[in-house]
Each structure stands twice: as C-alpha cells, then as structure tokens.
Amino acid sequence: MTESLETISSGSPWRDAWKRLRRNNLAVVSLCFLAIMIVAVLIGPSILYWATGFTYDYTPADRELVRSMPPSLLHLMGTDDQGRDMLARVLQGGRISLMVGVISTIVSLIVGVSYGAIAGYFGGRIDNVMMRIVDVIYAIPYILIVIVLLSVFGGPSTPAWIKWLSTTIGGAGNQGLSQLFLLFFALGLVSWLTMARVVRGQILSLKNQEFVMAARATGVGTFGIIFRHLIPNALGPVIVYATLTVPSVMLTEAFLSFLGLGVQAPYASWGSLADIGIKNLAIFPWQLVFPGVTMALTLFSLNFLGDGIRDALDPQTRKF
Amino acid sequence: MLSFILRRLLIIIPMALVVVTLTWGLIRLAPGNFYTGEKKLPPAVESTIRKKYGLDEPWYKQYGMMMSNVVRGDFGDSLKYQGQTVNEIIWRHLPYSATIGILAYLLALGIGLLAGTYAAMKQNTVLDFGPMSFAMLGLSVPNFVLAPVLVIFFAFTVYLLPPARWGGPLSLILPVVTLAAIYAAYIARLTRAGMLEVLRSDYIRTARAKGLSDRTILFRHAFRGGILPVISFTGPALAALLAGTVVVEKVYALPGLGDIFIKAVLNRDEPLILGIVAFLSILVMVFNLIVDISYGYLDPRIRYE
C-alpha cells in the first residue's frame, strides 16, 4: 500500500516540477543565493554587532573623522555620510527590503486570490462588476493610493493590529516601525490587481471541469469549492506570479524611498540607501555600489527563480 | 467591428468619470488640506481660503461642482501654480514626456523584438541565455541607479553627452536610453515567450512541411502571432511613458508630466491631480482599445462580438 502511494506521488506534477527546477542551473544558483541572502540579513546584523559593535544606527562619537570612509578591513563596505558602518546598514536594509517584498506579496496574494476566485467562480454580472472595479483601480496611479493610505492610517490613527504586528515582529514598539508596517500593507493593497486577473482567468477555465461537478454533487458548499478545490488547482500560475511580485514590490518600495515617501530614518532599505548613495556617487561611489549591487543581485535571482518555476510548472516546456 | 469600436469608445467617458470620482474621494479621505503646511494659518486667512474654494459646503455640493466642471473638460486653476489652468499645465509639459517616451519605446521595441526573436530561435543555447540574462539585468537594476551611473560615465568621465536638462538631440540620448532599458528587457522576454509558443504550433509545422524557407516562416508566419503579448503590453506601457516617468525626469531635470504629477500629489493640488489622472486614464483606455483592434489584424482567429 505504502509503496503504491509512493509511486503515485513521485509522478505528481509538483515533484516533476521540482525535478525540472533542479535541472535548471540558473534557478538553482538563484535559489542558493537567495537562501544565503535571507540567512545573512536575519543573523548578519547580530554577528556583526558581536564582532565589531556596529549596528545600522550606531554613530561613533568622533563621527567627523569616520564620515564616508572607503572600504577597509574594519568597515568592509566603508561608512556612510554619518559615519555609520555600511555593511550593517546594507544588512539591515536587506531585512526591510526583503520584508517589504514578502509581506506585501502575502497581502496581495490574500486579497488578489480571493477576489479573483470569487469573480471567476460566480461569473456573469458579479464578475463583470468586480473586474470593472479592478480596471478602474488600475487607472488610478498607485502613488496616489499609497500616499493616501499612508496619510490616512499614519500617525495616531494607525490601526491597533499594525502596531501589534510591528511590536511583535520588530521588538520595540516605536513609531517608525509601525509606519514601516503600514507601508508593507499599502504596497500589498496596490499590487493585488494583476494577481486577481490571473486567478480569475484560471478559475474561469477550471470551474466547468468534472472534479468541480463531482465536488458539488457530493454536497460541498460554494466556499469549499472555491477555497478547497478551485484555488489549489490554480496554484501554479499564482506561485509564478507571486515570485515575480516580490521583486516588483521591492522596486516600488525603492522608488518610494527615492521620492522620500518610503522607509524613514534611522531605518534603511536598499532603496533609501541607494538614494543617499546617488547623491554622493561622484565622490563616495561605494555608498551606491554596495546597496545597489546587493539589491540588483537579489532582484536578479528572484526574477530568475520566478522564470525557472514558470518553466518547471509549464508542462509544455517538458523535454522529451 | 465598427459597433465594437463605438461601444468601447462610449464606455471610456463614464469609466474616466468613475476614476475621477474615486481619485477625488481618495484625496478627500486623507487628513489635512492643500493650505495646511508647516505653519498654522491665522483663522481669518483660513476661513477666507475655505470660503473661496467652497470647502465649507457639504461634500455632495463640492462633488457636484467639481463634476459639472470636469464633464465640460474644465479642471479649473491649479492651486499651487497660481493663475495657470490645469489644461495649460498638462499641454505645456506633455511634449517633453511624449518625445522621450515615444523615442524610448521605439528603441525598446527595436532591441527587445530583435533579442527576443533571436533567443527564441536559438532556444537553450548560449545565444539564448546571453541576451536573456542581459534582459534580466535590465529588469533588476532600478532606473534610479542606472541613470546616475550613466551620467557619471558619459557626462563626467568621457565628456560625450550633456548630463541633464533639455536642449538639442544630444541631451535626449541619456534619458531615452535609461527609460528604454527596462522596457527593452520586458519586450525581449515577452517576445521570446510568445515566439516559443508560436514556433511549437501546428501552422508553423505545416509551413515548414510546405518547404518554406526559415526566413519566410519567421517573418510571414511566426512573427505575427509571436508578438501578440508585446502588443498587449504596448497599450499600458505607452500610456505610462507618455504621462512621464518620474525618476528619469527628476535625475535629468526635465520638465515632464511625471514630476509635475508627483509634486501635485505631495502639494495636494486637487485640480491638477484630477486633471492628470483623467488624462492618464483616458490615454490608457484608448491605447487598450487600439491594442484590441490590432489583435484582430495580427491574429485572424480573434473575432469581435
């Protein structure tokens, strides 16, 4: 019995896809790079603090002397214009940039998948109205939506659960951090639109298949059909799209930080570090090079991984 | 066909009005006002301003006033640029954004189509991975990093091109290249995917079986179907480019629409925001319509109801 089960599962589409992904060298390298990056930003700052005493906001007392120092053995990535260690700031920035990518993508997944699935499943007039709403939101520049969300829910009117989240995950419950979490959700709330379209398209083609009819015949409710039967079957394109959403959200955050709307000091993201680096590019190039290259490499691997997953999940690219 | 186009054209106006309404609602949702700044205004001044702009009226009256003007295409005066109408501001800044945007898109189309088709024909060889890795690099380097690097190199190291500002064709090169990079990368990827799909299809096999040359198959048969994804990307992309791209305009100090829009949002310049949003949404919808029509010409299997 167990043996036959194993034979079946070894031929499952997911395992096949994983096999194909492993044969894709670029995707494997990207996956390894991302894993190293995640470990680095998670434990890197603590190790660095233990080894050298530098943190992302540690400014030495004699900061006039250590401002904008080129890379050296003590400061592997040099120092910034405040005399802070760039390595510590790049690691901390990576933590925030990756968190922006992941949390915003989760938000956009939750909203986009349920919205698209409901529209696709019910079809007809409901679908029409829901998709026209998506069209209209598409036409409103996302910058406007983000700014309004940040200003409506910012400051004293921050929802309690965002404050709770930021204290739980971030430790100290200060204003800057809950502002940051607000940014995560604001970005998530503007990036679910394409996800909704992708899911709707999938559901439309799935909902008339036999397994749905079978589920309905055995008395599964609407909610159960959508969330237990339809969505799991539409997961392939959703995963692909989600891996591609992470880099695009990270770029959006970097762009907002570039405009001065994103992460606020003393926190840093790769975007806000690059923003400072650009201003000093001609004189202190390392201030742009290190955060810029780290960010580009991470986005590069995320994009390659997303591509690899798409190729792996698409049975048409299967080699015979 | 004609009735399809007419129906789609007619629906653009109400959709644009819905977009304007939502934008207006969003602006009003945010706390504060365009006159709230660092310093608090004296109450007398504040009440005069509120009276002048009708801010003490109930919201539905304000909305009605705004809407009746917008329907006539009149967005009124900008709140920040005193004495200039919104329409004037848009038409003054549009040419800059449009020139750079269209040039950048043409450049991106040229590079992207070429690289994508080439990569698809040589699938899974060095000639596929090379251009595609390069395209991925284009997608992964934020343009606010690319732009200053280009400026430092071409303007301050080899002294070939002017670093910023509008003036002469030479000054267009850097902004156009910066802007084109990301679109070229995107188009190359879309083209490759589209061409791969088409090259596998039955009608290409038929064409090959007929003994047609590779070149004829590629240009007369495969290309039309293969670039469909690029065409559908063109609609929103071109609209976004025409409306200006903030980063490039900021870095190269160009007087385009994107920068004006961000300033308007930050200043809460309501009429100007509404004007640009309405303009942009109409642009997007018109381009999407053109895209849908061109689909029918490129792929004869697509029919309009």
Interface residues (C-beta under 8 A of the other chain):
Chain A: L26 R132 D135 V136 I137 Y138 A139 I140 P141 I143 L144 I145 I147 V148 S151 V152 P247 L251 A254 F255 F258 L259 G271 A274 D275 I278 L281 A282 L288 G292 M295 A296 L297 L299 F300 N303 F304 D307 Q316
Chain B: M15 A16 V18 V19 L22 T23 L26 I27 L29 A30 P31 G32 F129 S133 M136 L137 L139 S140 V141 P142 F144 V145 P148 V149 I152 F156 E197 R200 V246 V247 F261 I262 V265 L266 I273 V277 L280 S281 V284 M285
